[in-house]
Every structure is written in C-alpha cells, then in structure tokens.
C-alpha cells in the first residue's frame, strides 16, 4: 500500500473527519480512506457514461442516493408507461 499526503485541508473539514472517525471507532486514516472510496464510487455512479441510455442514467442517479428498491421500480414503471403513451405524438414547435 502507498502513502498519500493531502495538504491544505480546511480545519473544519479535518475536525469533521476526526469526529466521524472517533464516532465510528476508526482511525483518522481509516476514515479518510473510507470516505475517499465512497466518493470515488459515487462519482463513477453519478457520471453517465457515453452511450448510456436515459434509463441507465436515471438508475445511476437513484443508485448514488441508495434509493434502488420498490420506489425506484414504481417511478421507472411510471416513466415507461408515460413514454409509451407519448410514443408517436408529434413534437410541439416552441418557436
């Protein structure tokens, strides 16, 4: 494993991480690693990849918020049903 030095961390942020580490029974380094890992995962899930369908992009947004479940399924079913109702309708001219 490698080491990483992070400079110029705002003092309030450092205190917040220290507090979270103590509260969770972790070392400061352990908590910082945990937060960096979670941040990397959230960033990857939040960024739709090129060519990603709208459906997958929406699912990604829900996953980033840990909201995958029954509510997600209901919302996606509603979106799909609405899309089927609108299919073939002419697009409005907004000019």
C-alpha positions in Angstrom: 0.0 0.0 0.0 1.1 3.5 -0.7 1.0 6.7 1.3 -0.6 9.9 0.2 -0.2 13.4 1.8 -3.0 15.8 1.4 -2.1 19.4 2.0 -4.2 22.4 2.9 -7.3 20.6 4.3 -9.6 23.2 5.8 -9.5 22.8 9.6 -13.3 22.4 9.9 -13.3 19.6 7.4 -10.4 17.9 9.3 -12.3 18.2 12.6 -15.4 16.8 11.0 -13.5 13.7 9.7 -11.8 13.3 13.0 -15.1 13.4 14.8 -16.6 10.9 12.3 -13.6 8.6 12.8 -13.9 8.7 16.6 -17.7 8.1 16.4 -17.2 5.1 14.2 -14.3 3.7 16.1 -11.9 4.2 13.2 -8.5 5.8 12.9 -8.3 9.1 11.0 -6.5 7.4 8.1 -9.1 4.6 8.0 -12.0 7.1 7.9 -10.3 9.2 5.2 -9.7 6.0 3.1 -13.3 5.0 3.6 -14.6 8.5 2.6 -12.3 8.6 -0.5 -13.5 5.1 -1.6 -17.2 6.1 -1.2 -16.5 9.4 -3.0 -14.9 7.5 -5.9 -17.9 5.1 -6.2 -20.4 7.9 -6.0 -18.6 9.9 -8.7 -18.5 6.9 -11.0 -22.2 6.1 -10.5 -23.2 9.8 -10.9 -21.4 10.3 -14.2 -23.4 8.7 -17.1 -21.0 7.0 -19.5 -21.2 8.0 -23.1 -23.8 6.0 -24.9 -25.6 5.2 -21.6 -29.4 5.1 -22.1 -31.6 7.5 -20.2 -33.0 4.6 -18.3 -29.5 3.6 -17.1 -28.6 7.2 -16.3 -31.7 7.6 -14.1 -30.9 4.3 -12.4 -27.4 5.5 -11.8 -28.8 8.6 -10.1 -31.0 6.5 -7.8 -28.2 4.1 -7.0 -26.0 7.0 -6.0 -28.6 8.0 -3.5 -29.1 4.4 -2.3 -32.7 4.6 -3.5 -32.9 1.4 -5.5 -35.9 -0.5 -4.4 -39.7 -0.5 -4.6 -40.0 3.3 -5.0 -37.4 3.2 -7.9 -39.4 0.4 -9.6 -42.6 2.3 -9.3 -41.1 5.5 -10.7 -39.4 3.7 -13.6 -42.7 1.9 -14.4 -44.5 5.3 -14.5 -41.8 6.7 -16.8 -42.0 3.8 -19.1 -45.9 3.9 -19.2 -45.7 7.7 -19.9 -43.2 7.1 -22.7 -45.5 4.5 -24.3 -48.5 6.9 -24.1 -46.4 9.7 -25.8 -44.9 7.5 -28.5 -45.8 8.7 -31.9 -47.2 12.0 -30.8 -45.9 15.0 -32.8 -43.3 17.1 -31.1 -44.5 20.6 -30.3 -42.9 23.6 -32.1 -41.8 26.0 -29.4 -41.0 28.9 -31.7 
